């Protein structure tokens, strides 16, 4: 019974995503991006996320060091 429930839950969650994958692009219409030039935001956002992860790791290490020194 648990296995059947898990399979049904998975199908209910995956079905809407599968429909998006099978969808065809609209015919005609405006160009993919307007107004030209199309400027991607991926490069800057990726660097920002990387910088945030590095900063958070640094702060976590500092907190760990201060707690370790306080225990001594």
Secondary structure, 3 states (H helix, E strand, C coil): CHHHHHHHHHHHHHHHHHHHHHCCCCCCCCCCCCCCCCCCCHHHHHHHHHHHHHHHHHHHHHHHHHHHHHHC
